[in-house]
Amino acid sequence: MIPPFENNQWQTLPSGIHWATWQDINDQLGFNEHRQNQLSGLHLGLPALKNAGCQTAFIDGSFATGKPNPNDFDVCYDLTGMQRHLLDDIFFDFTQQRKRQKDRYNGEFFPANLPATPSGIRYLEFFQINKHTQTPKGIIGIHLDTDLPNLEEL
């Protein structure tokens, strides 16, 4: 379940990982046409991760805020148990500020355990820091093996 956004300037989620189903994400974050367009990118990307054996993904970016017209979504995913050869190389293409990912999915995907900063903070931790205040904020977690419908249902 996704909790209400905090009443702050950035409308972030309360700190922590908030586990949600695909239906929760669709119902609570797809509240206008702009966001529905971004959800369509998640409709493509999350099943691709699931098909490669990914079991867990985390959603962040301005999409995981109350912002009516977010710039994009950011997803980090757990590589544990994945068969990377089944995943399109676009997921590992970070050139041109991940332009290919943004063009195909309207968002970006990062392996959760890779460093996001020069100091070595991993993406999973990096996603949980408000970039404006450097204080904790929440992200959305989804178990792809149980909380994402079958590929045919999306």
JOHULIN-V726406 format. One record per backbone hydrogen bond with DSSP energy under -1.0 kcal/mol. NH is the residue of the N-H (numbers start at 1). CO is the residue of the C=O. E is the energy in kcal/mol with one decimal. If there is no record, write none. Layout:
<<NH;CO;E> <NH;CO;E>>
This chain:
<<6;12;-3.9> <8;6;-1.8> <11;8;-1.3> <18;139;-2.7> <20;141;-2.6> <22;147;-2.5> <25;21;-2.2> <26;22;-2.8> <27;23;-3.0> <28;24;-3.1> <29;25;-2.2> <30;26;-1.2> <36;32;-2.3> <37;33;-2.0> <38;34;-1.5> <39;35;-2.6> <40;36;-1.5> <42;38;-1.4> <43;39;-2.4> <45;41;-2.7> <46;42;-2.1> <48;44;-1.1> <49;45;-2.0> <50;46;-2.6> <51;47;-2.8> <52;48;-1.1> <53;50;-1.9> <54;49;-2.4> <57;142;-2.1> <58;76;-2.8> <59;140;-3.2> <60;74;-3.4> <63;72;-1.2> <64;61;-1.8> <65;62;-1.2> <66;11;-1.7> <74;60;-1.6> <75;108;-2.5> <76;58;-2.1> <77;110;-2.0> <78;56;-2.2> <82;79;-2.4> <83;52;-3.4> <86;83;-2.7> <87;84;-1.7> <91;88;-1.9> <92;89;-1.7> <93;90;-1.1> <98;95;-1.1> <99;95;-1.1> <102;98;-2.4> <103;99;-2.8> <104;100;-2.1> <105;101;-3.3> <106;102;-1.7> <108;73;-2.1> <110;75;-2.6> <112;77;-3.1> <114;111;-1.5> <116;121;-3.9> <120;117;-1.8> <123;114;-1.9> <124;112;-1.8> <126;122;-3.1> <127;123;-2.8> <128;125;-1.2> <129;126;-1.6> <130;135;-3.4> <134;130;-3.1> <137;128;-1.9> <138;13;-2.1> <139;16;-2.1> <140;59;-2.2> <141;18;-1.8> <142;57;-2.6> <144;55;-1.8> <147;143;-3.5> <153;150;-1.5>>
